Protein backbone atom coordinates (compact mmCIF):
# COMPACT_ATOMS: atom_id res chain seq x y z
CA UNK A 1 0.00 0.00 0.00
CA UNK A 2 1.20 3.52 -0.81
CA UNK A 3 2.42 5.33 2.28
CA UNK A 4 0.16 7.98 3.74
CA UNK A 5 1.38 11.60 3.66
CA UNK A 6 3.14 13.17 6.62
CA UNK A 7 1.17 15.32 9.05
CA UNK A 8 2.05 18.81 10.33
CA UNK A 9 3.22 17.35 13.64
CA UNK A 10 5.05 14.29 14.99
CA UNK A 11 2.02 12.49 16.37
CA UNK A 12 0.76 9.07 15.31
CA UNK A 13 -2.76 9.21 13.86
CA UNK A 14 -4.46 5.80 13.67
CA UNK A 15 -6.88 5.28 10.81
CA UNK A 16 -9.80 3.83 12.78
CA UNK A 17 -12.53 5.04 10.41
CA UNK A 18 -12.71 4.96 6.63
CA UNK A 19 -13.82 7.82 4.39
CA UNK A 20 -17.20 7.05 2.82
CA UNK A 21 -17.79 10.18 0.76
CA UNK A 22 -16.59 13.73 0.15
CA UNK A 23 -18.69 16.85 -0.30
CA UNK A 24 -16.68 19.64 -1.91
CA UNK A 25 -17.64 23.27 -1.48
CA UNK A 26 -15.58 26.40 -2.03
CA UNK A 27 -15.30 27.20 1.67
CA UNK A 28 -15.02 23.71 3.18
CA UNK A 29 -14.56 20.01 2.59
CA UNK A 30 -17.12 17.80 4.33
CA UNK A 31 -16.21 14.17 5.00
CA UNK A 32 -18.69 11.40 5.78
CA UNK A 33 -16.98 8.64 7.75
CA UNK A 34 -17.70 4.93 8.00
CA UNK A 35 -19.41 5.37 11.40
CA UNK A 36 -21.84 7.88 9.90
CA UNK A 37 -20.29 10.96 11.50
CA UNK A 38 -19.50 14.02 9.41
CA UNK A 39 -16.66 16.51 9.74
CA UNK A 40 -16.24 19.87 8.00
CA UNK A 41 -12.76 21.25 7.26
CA UNK A 42 -12.37 24.93 6.37
CA UNK A 43 -10.41 25.74 3.24
CA UNK A 44 -7.94 28.01 5.03
CA UNK A 45 -7.35 25.43 7.78
CA UNK A 46 -6.55 22.76 5.21
CA UNK A 47 -4.38 25.06 3.12
CA UNK A 48 -2.20 26.36 5.97
CA UNK A 49 -1.73 22.80 7.25
CA UNK A 50 -0.77 21.40 3.88
CA UNK A 51 2.09 18.90 4.31
CA UNK A 52 3.97 20.23 1.27
CA UNK A 53 7.54 21.36 2.13
CA UNK A 54 6.84 25.05 1.45
CA UNK A 55 3.85 25.25 3.80
CA UNK A 56 5.06 22.82 6.48
CA UNK A 57 8.75 22.68 7.34
CA UNK A 58 9.76 19.10 6.48
CA UNK A 59 12.01 18.69 9.52
CA UNK A 60 10.50 20.90 12.22
CA UNK A 61 6.93 20.10 11.09
CA UNK A 62 6.01 23.70 11.94
CA UNK A 63 3.92 26.01 9.79
CA UNK A 64 6.36 27.81 7.48
CA UNK A 65 4.01 30.45 6.07
CA UNK A 66 2.01 33.26 7.64
CA UNK A 67 -1.77 33.58 7.24
CA UNK A 68 -1.36 36.80 5.26
CA UNK A 69 0.44 34.85 2.53
CA UNK A 70 -2.81 33.09 1.63
CA UNK A 71 -5.52 34.86 -0.34
CA UNK A 72 -8.48 35.82 1.83
CA UNK A 73 -10.83 34.41 -0.79
CA UNK A 74 -8.85 31.15 -1.17
CA UNK A 75 -11.18 28.25 -1.85
CA UNK A 76 -11.27 24.54 -2.57
CA UNK A 77 -11.67 23.63 -6.22
CA UNK A 78 -11.64 19.84 -5.96
CA UNK A 79 -11.05 16.78 -3.76
CA UNK A 80 -10.57 13.06 -4.35
CA UNK A 81 -10.07 9.95 -2.24
CA UNK A 82 -6.78 8.22 -3.09
CA UNK A 83 -6.16 4.46 -3.11
CA UNK A 84 -3.90 4.87 -0.05
CA UNK A 85 -6.78 6.36 1.92
CA UNK A 86 -5.37 9.88 1.72
CA UNK A 87 -7.56 12.74 0.57
CA UNK A 88 -6.24 14.91 -2.24
CA UNK A 89 -7.41 18.54 -2.15
CA UNK A 90 -6.86 21.18 -4.83
CA UNK A 91 -6.99 24.87 -3.97
CA UNK A 92 -7.67 28.00 -6.00
CA UNK A 93 -4.00 29.06 -5.71
CA UNK A 94 -3.05 25.99 -7.76
CA UNK A 95 -1.68 23.77 -4.96
CA UNK A 96 -2.79 20.16 -4.65
CA UNK A 97 -2.07 18.47 -1.31
CA UNK A 98 -2.74 15.05 0.16
CA UNK A 99 -3.98 14.73 3.74
CA UNK A 100 -3.68 11.85 6.19
CA UNK A 101 -7.20 10.52 7.01
CA UNK A 102 -6.29 9.82 10.64
CA UNK A 103 -5.12 13.43 11.05
CA UNK A 104 -8.29 14.77 9.44
CA UNK A 105 -10.44 12.66 11.74
CA UNK A 106 -8.38 13.39 14.85
CA UNK A 107 -8.32 17.17 14.36
CA UNK A 108 -11.98 17.49 13.32
CA UNK A 109 -14.68 19.07 15.43
CA UNK A 110 -17.75 16.93 16.05
CA UNK A 111 -19.56 19.20 18.49
CA UNK A 112 -18.25 17.38 21.56
CA UNK A 113 -14.72 18.72 21.85
CA UNK A 114 -14.45 18.70 25.64
CA UNK A 115 -11.29 17.92 27.61
CA UNK A 116 -10.94 14.69 29.54
CA UNK A 117 -12.85 15.21 32.81
CA UNK A 118 -10.89 15.47 36.03
CA UNK A 119 -11.92 13.47 39.09
CA UNK A 120 -12.79 15.89 41.89
CA UNK A 121 -12.78 14.41 45.38
CA UNK A 122 -13.49 14.79 49.06
CA UNK A 123 -11.82 12.88 51.90
CA UNK A 124 -14.45 10.15 51.86
CA UNK A 125 -14.14 9.68 48.10
CA UNK A 126 -10.33 9.74 48.04
CA UNK A 127 -8.85 8.98 51.47
CA UNK A 128 -5.38 8.18 50.03
CA UNK A 129 -3.50 9.29 46.92
CA UNK A 130 -3.64 6.96 43.91
CA UNK A 131 -0.57 4.80 44.58
CA UNK A 132 1.78 2.88 42.26
CA UNK A 133 4.75 0.60 42.76
CA UNK A 134 7.81 2.84 42.55
CA UNK A 135 10.40 0.41 41.14
CA UNK A 136 7.87 -0.89 38.60
CA UNK A 137 7.12 2.67 37.43
CA UNK A 138 10.83 3.32 36.89
CA UNK A 139 11.26 0.11 34.88
CA UNK A 140 8.00 0.03 32.91
CA UNK A 141 6.95 3.08 30.85
CA UNK A 142 3.32 1.91 30.98
CA UNK A 143 3.27 2.06 34.80
CA UNK A 144 5.09 5.40 34.69
CA UNK A 145 2.37 6.67 32.35
CA UNK A 146 -0.36 5.37 34.68
CA UNK A 147 1.21 7.39 37.52
CA UNK A 148 1.39 10.53 35.38
CA UNK A 149 -2.20 10.17 34.22
CA UNK A 150 -3.39 9.72 37.81
CA UNK A 151 -1.50 12.88 38.76
CA UNK A 152 -3.29 14.75 35.98
CA UNK A 153 -6.77 13.38 36.70
CA UNK A 154 -6.72 13.43 40.53
CA UNK A 155 -4.20 16.20 41.08
CA UNK A 156 -2.16 13.94 43.37
CA UNK A 157 -0.44 10.56 42.92
CA UNK A 158 2.16 8.56 44.81
CA UNK A 159 4.99 6.18 44.07
CA UNK A 160 5.77 3.80 46.93
CA UNK A 161 8.74 1.59 47.77
CA UNK A 162 11.48 3.61 46.09
CA UNK A 163 15.08 2.95 47.12
CA UNK A 164 17.06 5.43 49.19
CA UNK A 165 19.27 6.98 46.55
CA UNK A 166 20.87 10.40 46.30
CA UNK A 167 19.75 12.22 43.15
CA UNK A 168 16.82 9.86 42.52
CA UNK A 169 14.19 12.57 42.93
CA UNK A 170 15.70 14.76 40.24
CA UNK A 171 16.19 11.76 37.96
CA UNK A 172 12.49 10.95 38.16
CA UNK A 173 11.29 14.53 37.76
CA UNK A 174 13.52 15.17 34.73
CA UNK A 175 11.95 12.14 33.05
CA UNK A 176 8.84 14.33 32.99
CA UNK A 177 10.44 17.67 32.18
CA UNK A 178 12.80 20.37 33.43
CA UNK A 179 13.08 21.26 37.11
CA UNK A 180 11.75 24.71 37.91
CA UNK A 181 14.07 26.44 40.35
CA UNK A 182 12.76 28.78 43.04
CA UNK A 183 14.13 31.06 45.72
CA UNK A 184 14.43 27.86 47.81
CA UNK A 185 16.92 26.47 45.27
CA UNK A 186 16.84 23.79 42.60
CA UNK A 187 15.99 21.21 45.25
CA UNK A 188 15.12 21.74 48.88
CA UNK A 189 14.91 19.70 52.06
CA UNK A 190 12.02 20.10 54.48
CA UNK A 191 14.03 20.49 57.65
CA UNK A 192 13.96 22.67 60.73
CA UNK A 193 16.03 25.84 60.35
CA UNK A 194 17.16 28.23 63.08
CA UNK A 195 16.30 31.20 60.84
CA UNK A 196 13.52 29.88 58.56
CA UNK A 197 12.37 31.75 55.45
CA UNK A 198 9.16 29.70 55.42
CA UNK A 199 6.97 28.03 58.04
CA UNK A 200 7.66 24.80 56.17
CA UNK A 201 11.10 24.83 57.82
CA UNK A 202 9.62 24.46 61.31
CA UNK A 203 7.92 21.57 63.08
CA UNK A 204 4.62 23.39 63.46
CA UNK A 205 1.36 22.71 61.69
CA UNK A 206 0.80 24.25 58.26
CA UNK A 207 -2.59 25.41 57.02
CA UNK A 208 -3.68 24.25 53.56
CA UNK A 209 -2.12 26.36 50.79
CA UNK A 210 -0.43 26.36 47.41
CA UNK A 211 3.26 27.14 47.24
CA UNK A 212 4.60 30.31 45.63
CA UNK A 213 1.37 32.25 45.01
CA UNK A 214 3.86 35.13 45.05
CA UNK A 215 4.90 34.33 41.46
CA UNK A 216 3.29 35.68 38.29
CA UNK A 217 2.58 32.04 37.44
CA UNK A 218 2.71 29.76 40.50
CA UNK A 219 4.67 26.56 39.89
CA UNK A 220 2.44 23.80 38.57
CA UNK A 221 3.84 20.63 40.13
CA UNK A 222 5.51 19.73 43.40
CA UNK A 223 7.29 16.47 44.27
CA UNK A 224 8.09 15.33 47.82
CA UNK A 225 10.42 12.34 48.26
CA UNK A 226 10.55 10.91 51.77
CA UNK A 227 14.00 9.56 52.54
CA UNK A 228 13.33 8.95 56.23
CA UNK A 229 10.50 9.61 58.70
CA UNK A 230 10.46 8.22 62.21
CA UNK A 231 8.85 11.24 63.85
CA UNK A 232 5.42 11.35 65.48
CA UNK A 233 2.82 13.44 63.71
CA UNK A 234 3.50 15.53 60.63
CA UNK A 235 0.85 13.85 58.48
CA UNK A 236 0.20 15.42 55.10
CA UNK A 237 -3.17 17.15 54.68
CA UNK A 238 -4.33 17.52 51.07
CA UNK A 239 -7.48 19.17 49.70
CA UNK A 240 -8.89 19.23 46.18
CA UNK A 241 -9.44 22.97 45.80
CA UNK A 242 -11.32 22.43 42.54
CA UNK A 243 -13.88 20.38 44.47
CA UNK A 244 -14.12 23.09 47.15
CA UNK A 245 -14.65 25.74 44.48
CA UNK A 246 -17.26 23.72 42.59
CA UNK A 247 -19.16 23.08 45.80
CA UNK A 248 -19.10 26.80 46.48
CA UNK A 249 -20.24 27.56 42.93
CA UNK A 250 -23.32 25.44 43.63
CA UNK A 251 -24.00 26.34 47.28
CA UNK A 252 -22.51 29.82 47.69
CA UNK A 253 -22.64 31.51 44.28
CA UNK A 254 -22.05 35.02 45.63
CA UNK A 255 -18.87 33.90 47.38
CA UNK A 256 -17.80 31.98 44.28
CA UNK A 257 -18.22 35.10 42.16
CA UNK A 258 -15.92 36.99 44.51
CA UNK A 259 -13.36 34.18 44.38
CA UNK A 260 -13.12 34.41 40.58
CA UNK A 261 -13.16 38.22 40.27
CA UNK A 262 -11.64 39.88 43.36
CA UNK A 263 -7.87 40.14 43.25
CA UNK A 264 -5.55 39.39 46.16
CA UNK A 265 -1.85 40.08 46.39
CA UNK A 266 0.66 37.67 47.93
CA UNK A 267 4.21 38.44 48.97
CA UNK A 268 6.90 36.24 50.44
CA UNK A 269 8.33 37.31 53.80
CA UNK A 270 12.07 36.87 53.40
CA UNK A 271 15.16 38.95 54.11
CA UNK A 272 16.83 38.39 50.76
CA UNK A 273 13.93 38.28 48.26
CA UNK A 274 10.65 40.11 47.64
CA UNK A 275 8.35 38.26 45.26
CA UNK A 276 4.80 39.50 44.71
CA UNK A 277 1.99 37.92 42.75
CA UNK A 278 -1.62 38.96 42.19
CA UNK A 279 -4.76 37.17 41.10
CA UNK A 280 -8.16 35.83 42.15
CA UNK A 281 -8.41 32.81 44.40
CA UNK A 282 -10.02 30.77 41.62
CA UNK A 283 -8.92 31.06 37.99
CA UNK A 284 -11.34 30.14 35.20
CA UNK A 285 -11.19 30.02 31.41
CA UNK A 286 -13.56 31.54 28.87
CA UNK A 287 -16.06 28.69 29.39
CA UNK A 288 -16.10 29.07 33.18
CA UNK A 289 -14.07 25.90 33.81
CA UNK A 290 -11.68 26.12 36.75
CA UNK A 291 -8.04 26.16 35.64
CA UNK A 292 -6.13 26.98 38.82
CA UNK A 293 -6.19 28.39 42.35
CA UNK A 294 -4.05 30.98 44.09
CA UNK A 295 -4.66 30.45 47.80
CA UNK A 296 -2.30 30.86 50.72
CA UNK A 297 -3.63 32.33 53.95
CA UNK A 298 -0.26 33.23 55.45
CA UNK A 299 1.29 35.01 52.47
CA UNK A 300 -1.56 37.41 51.68
CA UNK A 301 -0.65 41.08 51.49
CA UNK A 302 -3.14 43.73 52.65
CA UNK A 303 -5.88 44.11 50.04
CA UNK A 304 -5.92 47.47 48.29
CA UNK A 305 -9.53 47.89 47.21
CA UNK A 306 -12.69 49.83 48.09
CA UNK A 307 -14.22 48.86 51.41
CA UNK A 308 -17.19 47.14 49.80
CA UNK A 309 -14.82 44.97 47.76
CA UNK A 310 -12.75 44.15 50.83
CA UNK A 311 -15.89 43.21 52.74
CA UNK A 312 -17.17 40.73 50.17
CA UNK A 313 -13.67 39.39 49.40
CA UNK A 314 -12.95 38.63 53.05
CA UNK A 315 -16.30 36.88 53.46
CA UNK A 316 -15.64 34.73 50.39
CA UNK A 317 -12.05 33.97 51.48
CA UNK A 318 -13.23 32.95 54.95
CA UNK A 319 -15.90 30.69 53.43
CA UNK A 320 -13.31 29.05 51.16
CA UNK A 321 -10.89 28.66 54.08
CA UNK A 322 -13.56 27.08 56.27
CA UNK A 323 -14.08 24.37 53.69
CA UNK A 324 -10.34 23.90 53.10
CA UNK A 325 -9.80 23.33 56.84
CA UNK A 326 -12.77 20.97 57.16
CA UNK A 327 -11.98 17.24 57.63
CA UNK A 328 -14.70 16.61 55.04
CA UNK A 329 -12.28 17.69 52.32
CA UNK A 330 -8.93 16.70 53.81
CA UNK A 331 -7.02 13.66 52.61
CA UNK A 332 -4.72 12.77 55.53
CA UNK A 333 -1.84 10.31 55.38
CA UNK A 334 1.63 9.67 56.73
CA UNK A 335 4.81 10.17 54.73
CA UNK A 336 6.63 6.83 54.65
CA UNK A 337 10.26 6.27 53.68
CA UNK A 338 10.44 5.46 49.97
CA UNK A 339 7.33 7.48 49.08
CA UNK A 340 7.40 10.00 46.27
CA UNK A 341 4.31 12.18 46.32
CA UNK A 342 3.51 14.34 43.31
CA UNK A 343 0.72 16.90 43.30
CA UNK A 344 -0.67 19.73 41.22
CA UNK A 345 0.32 22.85 43.13
CA UNK A 346 -2.27 24.97 41.29
CA UNK A 347 -5.13 22.63 42.17
CA UNK A 348 -4.42 20.63 45.32
CA UNK A 349 -3.87 22.49 48.59
CA UNK A 350 -1.38 20.93 50.94
CA UNK A 351 -0.79 21.34 54.64
CA UNK A 352 0.74 19.47 57.52
CA UNK A 353 -0.01 18.43 61.06
CA UNK A 354 2.63 19.49 63.55
CA UNK A 355 5.22 16.91 64.54
CA UNK A 356 7.61 16.12 67.39
CA UNK A 357 11.01 17.15 66.09
CA UNK A 358 12.78 15.44 69.00
CA UNK A 359 11.08 12.12 68.57
CA UNK A 360 12.90 10.81 65.49
CA UNK A 361 14.35 11.78 62.11
CA UNK A 362 12.47 13.41 59.21
CA UNK A 363 14.15 13.86 55.81
CA UNK A 364 11.95 14.93 52.88
CA UNK A 365 13.33 16.32 49.62
CA UNK A 366 11.31 18.56 47.33
CA UNK A 367 11.40 19.78 43.72
CA UNK A 368 9.10 21.92 41.57
CA UNK A 369 8.18 21.49 37.90
CA UNK A 370 5.38 22.64 35.60
CA UNK A 371 2.08 21.17 34.49
CA UNK A 372 2.88 21.76 30.81
CA UNK A 373 5.71 19.25 31.06
CA UNK A 374 3.41 16.67 32.66
CA UNK A 375 0.89 17.01 29.84
CA UNK A 376 3.64 16.88 27.20
CA UNK A 377 5.15 13.73 28.70
CA UNK A 378 1.77 12.00 28.83
CA UNK A 379 1.18 12.78 25.16
CA UNK A 380 4.65 11.68 24.00
CA UNK A 381 4.45 8.40 25.92
CA UNK A 382 1.05 7.68 24.38
CA UNK A 383 2.45 8.59 20.97
CA UNK A 384 5.29 6.11 21.45
CA UNK A 385 2.88 3.36 22.48
CA UNK A 386 0.74 4.05 19.38
CA UNK A 387 3.84 3.93 17.19
CA UNK A 388 4.95 0.64 18.77
CA UNK A 389 1.54 -0.94 18.26
CA UNK A 390 1.40 0.22 14.64
CA UNK A 391 4.84 -1.18 13.77
BELUR-V843995 format. One record per run of one state. SS is the DSSP state (A for helix, B for strand, O for the rest). FROM is the first residue (numbers start at 1). TO is the last residue. Records with the same first field share a line. If there is no record, write none. Layout:
# BELUR-V843995
SS=FROM-TO + FROM-TO
This chain:
# BELUR-V843995
O=1-18 + 25-27 + 34-37 + 49-55 + 57-62 + 64-66 + 70-75 + 82-86 + 92-95 + 100-100 + 107-129 + 140-140 + 155-155 + 161-167 + 175-181 + 183-184 + 186-187 + 191-198 + 202-205 + 210-220 + 230-232 + 234-235 + 252-252 + 262-263 + 268-275 + 280-281 + 285-289 + 294-295 + 297-299 + 301-306 + 325-329 + 334-339 + 345-347 + 353-354 + 356-361 + 370-370 + 391-391
B=19-24 + 28-33 + 38-42 + 56-56 + 63-63 + 76-81 + 87-91 + 96-99 + 130-133 + 156-160 + 182-182 + 185-185 + 188-190 + 206-209 + 221-229 + 233-233 + 236-240 + 264-267 + 276-279 + 282-284 + 290-293 + 296-296 + 300-300 + 330-333 + 340-344 + 348-352 + 355-355 + 362-369
A=43-48 + 67-69 + 101-106 + 134-139 + 141-154 + 168-174 + 199-201 + 241-251 + 253-261 + 307-324 + 371-390
